[in-house]
Each structure stands twice: as C-alpha cells, then as structure tokens.
C-alpha cells in the first residue's frame, strides 16, 4: 500500500499549495443548514438523522485542486462535503464530487493520475497507459465533471462510495448517494459574477435571496452490484429520494483559529456501515496525514 506520507508529499508537490491548507479541495467556504429525511429513508435506515426531524448540517463547497489561489473560472472538479450533526452529539460525513465515478481502486494510481492531471500532455499520456480508467473518465466528461459552473447551487454531486444502511431490524441495504440540485437556469440571479472568487460571491448573493437546496437521492444496490469498489457500475435502476439538504447561510470559517474541520467519509454512526472499498478505507489514513500537516506546519517532503 502507498505510504500516506508519500501520497500527501506527492499531491502537495503537484499543486504547490501553501502550508496550512488542505492537500486537495484547498479553496472552499462553509455554510449552515438542515437535512430532513423522507419517510422512505426512515424505512431503509435507523441512523439518527433519518427519522424525519431536521438535522443541522455543515456544508463546504469547494474546488478540487490543492492551490487555494486558483481562480474560480478555471475548469476543475468541484466538491460538496456535508457533515450531519445528530441530536446525540455524534456526526457523520459525506463527500460529493462532480465526477459520477472514480477511475481506480488503487490509491497509487489515483495519486499518479492527479499528478498527471496538472499538465495536459502528461495527463493524456497517463490515460493512454491506463486504458482501464477510460470508462470512468468518459462518464466524467458526460457529466461535465471538470467545468466552470455558474453556481454550486446548480451542480450535481456524487459521494462515490457505497454504505450499508441498517433498518430497525438490522437488515442491511447497500446504497450510493447523489446530491441533485433543485435550482435551475431559470433561478439564476439577474447579475453575473466573473471575478476570481465568483462562486463564493454568487452563493452569498443567492443566499441573500433565499435558501439553496439539494435533494439527496439513493441508488439502491441490486443483485450482483458490488458495494466494495468505487469503480463498479451498478445495474439496479432503483432510486429513492432520501431527503433534502437546505443551505440557509454562509457561516464564519470554523478553521480561522487554525483548528482543522475534517470531513471524513469513514465517519459513520449507528445504522450505517462502511464497505471494504479500498479507496474509502485509504482516504481516512491519508486525511490523517494531511490534517497533521495543517496542524503542525510540516511541509511536503519533511517526514516525521
């Protein structure tokens, strides 16, 4: 397995982001709101935020790259991280991205792909040498995963990993999530935003007008669908509307005092189980290393 210290070294070197920032998704803003589950979700899962009462959420919309100084108009994958804060004091996280599929089950290959993506020629050569990634990358192209959206409010996000939902009797259902926007092009503001921070500025103006909502949909695994691979394509067409994420306001940066706020896709609560997806399992140890860099001021290439 790729040493997470080496992985973070390589990713930070690829983007040359300043110390103290996230290794990836360095540029983002925090927002507050609620999640309210549907009765259908409550039937499938017993987790505390699925009962139907509004649950507070912390949302972070972001650009995927590791340099927070990159302007918003530059094409990039975008992210939507959601922390669900349950009434008992626990929390669980989901991390969505604009690409509907992950290209590999190998952390080493993912790091190498990310390194290559910073240079167009290198990227093309890398993909040519890894043809197994082509279907996932093609799916990303169809979804316009790498783009320059008008607003985060109009973007669909995919938390790519599967999770096991346990109902009141302990029966497990494997699900994948999709965050689908409620906003449409007809809802756009009557002014345009074009500066380097235009996505944040647009969201601030949009929230002055009213809340921003995403529906949380579930794809439910059917026979033969593999929950233990981020690259697997599920054949089941069954979908369930699980709830609504409603963002109401930007919140003060909780990291302003230097304390990292971590969104970890392996942070789950009673009623939700992790798959054996190797990318999912690797992310938590990579995040631990990345957070350590932000907390101690270590810089790429300096192992401890």
C-alpha positions in Angstrom: 0.0 0.0 0.0 1.2 3.5 -0.8 2.6 5.2 2.3 0.2 8.0 3.1 3.1 10.3 4.0 4.5 9.8 0.4 1.0 10.2 -1.1 0.5 13.6 0.6 4.0 14.7 -0.3 3.3 13.9 -3.9 -0.1 15.6 -4.0 1.1 18.7 -2.3 4.1 18.9 -4.6 1.8 18.6 -7.7 -0.3 21.6 -6.8 2.4 23.6 -4.8 -0.2 24.8 -2.4 0.9 26.8 0.6 1.3 25.2 4.0 -1.7 25.2 6.3 -4.2 24.4 3.5 -5.9 21.2 2.6 -3.9 18.9 0.3 -6.9 18.8 -2.1 -10.1 20.9 -2.2 -8.0 23.8 -0.7 -10.4 26.5 -1.8 -13.8 26.4 -0.2 -16.4 28.1 2.0 -18.5 26.8 4.8 -22.3 27.0 5.1 -25.0 26.1 7.5 -28.4 24.5 7.0 -30.5 21.4 7.7 -31.2 17.9 6.3 -34.6 16.5 6.5 -35.1 12.8 5.6 -38.1 11.3 3.8 -40.3 8.5 5.2 -38.8 6.2 2.6 -35.3 6.9 4.1 -36.5 6.1 7.6 -37.8 2.7 6.4 -34.4 1.8 5.0 -32.2 3.2 7.8 -32.3 3.6 11.5 -29.5 6.2 11.7 -30.4 9.2 13.9 -30.6 11.7 11.1 -33.1 9.6 9.1 -36.1 9.9 11.4 -37.6 12.9 9.6 -36.8 15.7 12.0 -34.5 18.5 10.7 -30.8 17.7 11.4 -28.2 20.5 11.4 -25.6 20.2 8.7 -22.3 21.9 7.9 -21.7 22.2 4.2 -18.4 23.1 2.4 -18.5 23.8 -1.3 -15.0 23.7 -2.9 -12.7 23.5 -5.9 -10.8 20.2 -6.1 -7.3 21.5 -6.6 -4.7 21.9 -3.9 -4.0 25.6 -4.5 -6.5 27.9 -2.8 -5.3 30.8 -5.0 -6.6 29.3 -8.3 -9.4 31.5 -9.6 -12.9 30.0 -9.7 -13.4 30.4 -13.5 -10.7 27.9 -14.1 -12.2 24.5 -15.0 -12.0 22.0 -12.2 -13.8 19.2 -10.4 -16.0 20.7 -7.6 -16.9 19.3 -4.2 -19.7 19.3 -1.8 -18.9 18.0 1.7 -21.7 17.6 4.2 -21.4 17.0 8.0 -24.7 15.8 9.6 -24.8 16.7 13.3 -27.1 14.3 15.1 -29.0 15.1 18.2 -26.9 12.7 20.4 -23.7 14.7 19.6 -22.3 12.3 17.0 -21.8 13.2 13.4 -21.4 11.5 10.0 -19.9 12.9 6.8 -20.5 12.6 3.1 -18.1 13.9 0.5 -19.5 14.5 -3.0 -17.7 15.4 -6.2 -18.9 16.4 -9.7 -17.5 13.2 -11.2 -20.0 10.3 -11.0 -17.4 7.5 -11.0 -14.0 7.0 -9.5 -11.3 6.0 -12.1 -9.4 3.4 -10.0 -9.5 1.2 -6.9 -5.7 1.9 -6.4 -4.5 4.8 -4.2 -1.2 4.7 -6.1 -2.9 5.1 -9.4 -5.1 7.9 -8.1 -2.1 9.8 -6.9 -0.3 9.3 -10.2 -3.5 10.4 -12.1 -3.8 13.5 -10.0 -0.1 14.4 -10.6 -0.5 13.9 -14.3 -3.7 16.0 -14.4 -1.8 19.2 -13.7 -0.1 19.0 -17.1 -2.3 18.4 -20.2 0.4 16.4 -22.2 1.3 14.3 -19.2 -2.4 13.7 -18.5 -3.0 12.4 -22.0 0.0 10.1 -21.9 -1.1 8.7 -18.5 -4.6 7.9 -19.6 -3.2 6.2 -22.7 -1.1 4.0 -20.5 -4.1 3.2 -18.2 -7.0 2.3 -20.5 -9.0 0.7 -17.7 -9.7 4.3 -16.4 -11.3 5.4 -19.7 -14.9 4.4 -18.9 -14.9 6.4 -15.6 -13.2 9.3 -17.2 -15.7 9.2 -20.1 -18.5 9.3 -17.5 -17.0 12.4 -16.0 -16.9 14.0 -19.4 -20.6 13.3 -20.0 -21.4 14.7 -16.6 -19.2 17.8 -17.3 -17.4 17.0 -14.1 -14.5 19.3 -15.0 -16.0 22.6 -15.7 -16.7 26.2 -14.6 -20.3 26.2 -13.3 -22.3 29.3 -12.8 -23.2 28.3 -9.3 -22.7 25.5 -6.8 -26.5 25.6 -6.5 -26.9 24.1 -10.0 -24.4 21.3 -9.7 -24.9 17.6 -9.1 -22.5 15.9 -6.7 -21.7 12.2 -6.3 -20.4 10.7 -3.0 -18.9 7.8 -4.9 -18.7 5.2 -2.1 -21.3 2.7 -1.1 -22.6 2.4 2.5 -24.6 -0.2 4.3 -27.9 1.1 5.8 -29.3 -0.9 8.6 -33.0 -0.7 9.3 -34.7 -1.2 12.7 -34.4 -5.0 12.5 -30.8 -4.9 11.4 -31.4 -5.7 7.7 -28.7 -4.2 5.5 -29.3 -2.3 2.2 -26.3 -1.1 0.3 -26.7 2.4 -1.1 -24.9 5.1 -3.0 -25.8 8.8 -2.8 -26.4 11.6 -5.3 -26.9 15.3 -4.3 -29.1 16.7 -7.1 -29.7 20.5 -7.3 -33.2 22.0 -7.0 -32.1 25.2 -8.7 -32.3 25.5 -12.5 -31.0 28.0 -15.0 -34.3 29.9 -14.6 -33.5 30.6 -11.0 -30.2 32.4 -11.8 -29.6 35.9 -10.3 -30.0 38.9 -12.6 -26.3 39.8 -12.3 -23.2 37.9 -13.4 -20.1 37.1 -11.4 -16.8 37.0 -13.1 -14.0 37.5 -10.6 -11.5 35.0 -9.1 -13.9 34.3 -6.2 -17.1 34.4 -8.2 -18.6 31.1 -7.0 -18.5 32.3 -3.4 -19.7 35.7 -4.3 -22.6 34.3 -6.3 -23.6 32.0 -3.4 -23.6 34.9 -1.0 -25.9 36.9 -3.2 -28.1 33.8 -3.9 -28.4 33.1 -0.1 -29.4 36.7 0.4 -32.4 35.9 -1.8 -33.3 32.6 -0.1 -32.1 29.0 0.8 -30.3 26.7 -1.6 -31.4 23.1 -1.8 -30.1 19.8 -3.0 -32.1 16.6 -3.0 -30.3 13.5 -1.6 -31.1 10.5 -3.7 -30.1 6.9 -3.1 -29.2 4.3 -5.7 -30.1 1.0 -4.1 -27.9 -2.0 -4.9 -29.4 -4.9 -6.7 -28.2 -8.5 -7.1 -24.7 -8.5 -8.4 -24.0 -4.9 -7.7 -20.6 -4.5 -6.0 -20.6 -2.1 -3.0 -16.9 -2.7 -2.3 -15.4 -0.9 -5.3 -15.5 2.8 -6.1 -15.2 1.9 -9.9 -18.1 -0.6 -10.0 -21.2 0.3 -12.2 -24.4 -0.7 -10.6 -27.1 -2.2 -12.8 -30.0 -1.6 -10.5 -32.2 1.2 -11.6 -34.0 1.6 -8.3 -33.7 5.1 -6.8 -35.1 6.5 -3.6 -35.5 10.2 -2.6 -33.9 10.1 0.9 -34.2 13.8 1.9 -33.4 17.4 1.3 -30.3 19.4 2.2 -31.2 23.1 2.6 -28.4 25.6 3.0 -29.5 28.9 4.6 -26.4 30.9 5.2 -22.6 31.1 4.9 -21.1 30.6 8.4 -17.9 32.0 9.9 -14.9 30.0 8.9 -14.5 27.4 11.7 -10.8 27.0 10.7 -10.0 30.7 11.2 -8.3 29.9 14.6 -6.1 27.2 12.9 -8.2 24.2 14.1 -9.0 22.0 11.1 -12.5 20.9 10.3 -12.4 17.4 8.9 -14.9 15.8 6.6 -14.1 12.1 6.7 -16.2 9.7 4.5 -15.4 6.9 7.0 -17.1 8.8 9.9 -20.3 6.9 10.4 -22.9 6.5 13.1 -25.1 3.6 14.4 -27.2 2.4 11.5 -24.5 3.0 8.8 -21.7 0.6 7.8 -18.6 1.0 5.7 -17.9 -1.1 2.7 -14.5 -2.7 2.1 -13.8 -0.3 -0.8 -10.0 0.2 -0.8 -10.2 3.9 -1.8 -12.7 4.6 1.0 -10.5 2.8 3.6 -7.4 4.6 2.3 -8.9 8.1 2.5 -9.1 8.2 6.3 -5.4 7.5 6.7 -4.5 10.0 4.0 -6.7 12.6 5.7 -5.0 11.9 9.0 -1.6 12.7 7.4 -2.9 15.8 5.6 -4.5 17.2 8.8 -1.3 16.6 10.7 0.5 18.8 8.1 -2.1 21.6 8.6 -1.9 21.3 12.4 1.9 21.2 12.8 3.1 23.3 9.8 5.1 20.4 8.3 5.8 20.9 4.6 5.9 18.4 1.7 9.0 16.3 1.8 9.6 16.6 5.5 8.6 13.3 7.1 8.3 12.8 10.8 
